[in-house]
Amino acid sequence: MRHFFTILNHEIRMLLVNPSTYIAAVLFLAVMGFFFTGMLESYSGAGQEESPATFFFRYFFIPVFFMVPLLTMKCFAEERRLGTLETLLTTPVTTTEVVLGKFGSAYFLYLLLWASTGGFFYVLYRFAGDRFLDPGPLIGGYLFIAVSGLLFVALGVFASSLSRNVTVAGIMSFTLLFALIVGLNFIETMTVMDLDLMRPLKSVVGYAQVFDHLDDFSRGVVDARQCLFYVSGTVLALIFSILGVEAKLLQG
Amino acid sequence: MSDVTVPVAAIEVSHLVKAYSGVPAVNDISFSVARGEIIGFLGPNGAGKSTTMRILTGYLPATRGSVRVLGIPVATRSEEVKKVIGYMPENNPLPEDMRVSEYLYYRGRLKEIPRSKLGPRLDEVLELCDLTRVRHRILGQLSKGNRQRVGIAEAVLAEPPVIIMDEPTIGLDPHQILIVRDLIASLRGRMTVIISSHILPEIEMTCDRVLIINRGRLVAQGTPAALRREFLGHTRYRIDFAGDLAVLSAALREIDPSFQIDPGVAESIEKPFAANDGPTATSEFRHAIATTENDEDLGETLLKKLVNDNRLRIRSLVHAHPSLEDVFLAATKRSWEIVDARREPTK
């Protein structure tokens, strides 16, 4: 595993040196700032029941749908296209180190982008007459982002490991994320789920509801089972990414 | 193959087969490379050179057969093999947005060169490949020649015992090819080098032995001289003459009955100064390629006889050595099943 840190350092350096990272960050903050402002508008219009943080994090899926595919799609697909995956894999590194290194750098950037939205809450804290910002939902919300982000980024890396084409990788990861977050939600509400036959499936689908996890985290309830869902999902996705990279080698 | 003094051959390939969906790209290839040799891999495009090289580096798994590098089997211990190999793939892919020194530093760390040694080694390699002036340039902005040099620098960076380069001189201008050729020749003895190329004069000049692959099979291996004897086992003379072709033919046959004149080639020679000479001097001389099975150098005999023959006028006689290109064309034209003794020259 000694090469893992070399690769991780290198990938993060490359991200930080690249101007497009900063352009992406600015645009991301612009979009999130727009949501935050919208939220403030509704709060100043009429009092709300829940904390601003809860309200704000309910829109988490928008950055996830757009940012995660963009951050992860070029991980493997671009290296395949350029041919540099070949030079990488003919050094004494293992595929595991490469996958983990790329995952680590993508996750790092994901966290960094989300952490910068903390600035919005700081602005709110400074300028709200209230001076009271309930820390619970805020911390819970960011914790949710950190934990769920593991799975989302891992799915993005997985999609990239399957494709030669950057665009296909991006769309595939969007589809996977959409299926996970929105698709499962939809399946839960389908009436076919009420059939007796579907009972075991229904409990599985109920367990995997990302929006429910968000609600729990936002209320300050950190459920170990939900964390397990994300962590085990991440591990599974990364294992499949490693297999995906190696399987594509067999095809030549 | 000097296996006598060295117990472990640098590379041993035995009955290697690589098939894509049942179609064999590499079909039962076996060869061995001794330490310190420089080997040239020749073959038409799609013959299986790149595939073989990728299997040697452990990047692609083979379908059947065994490959050992310095005695280490590639299939089971590929991480160890990757530590002793330096590889430069075809088209030399480089990340576009790194600087030269950054890239080489990164590659050095990946190849487990300790940090303390990496700095000086980097300077050495940059000096060796004449990259010191461009060390801070971004890879995407380098010229083709510099990019190739970065690729070669990267391959020799960790001083691996075995270096594999897929078409290292492609796209380079003659100056750059010279530099690369000298670089590769300087590695002889210290490192074992396998190069694949289409630039046959380069291979002829740099390589100790040549392996010719066609359609996944090894159709020839040996030193360039040995291959010339095997495939084009005859001597060729090019004669510039004026006169009757039949007379020339007969005269040649008197010297040696196996003489044959290549029928397609007795053409007119363009005379650049035709306008200034009289009418009798325009394009009168033709050249003919005559081949014989006789190994001796018949130059003197030919000259004496032909010059003294009044029916012919001889202007030049050249003992034409078949180039590696002729060997290549002959070897890759014939199929491995046909056991031909000698063939007509292909030109």
Interface residues (C-beta under 8 A of the other chain):
Chain A: R2 H3 T6 I7 H10 M14 V17 N18 L82 G83 T84 E86 T87 L88 L89 T90 T91 P92 V93 T94 L249 L250 Q251 G252
Chain B: Y20 T51 R54 T57 G58 Y59 L60 P61 E79 E80 K82 K83 I85 Y87 P89 N91 P93 L94 P95 E96 D97 M98 Y106 R107 R109 L110 K111 E112 E154
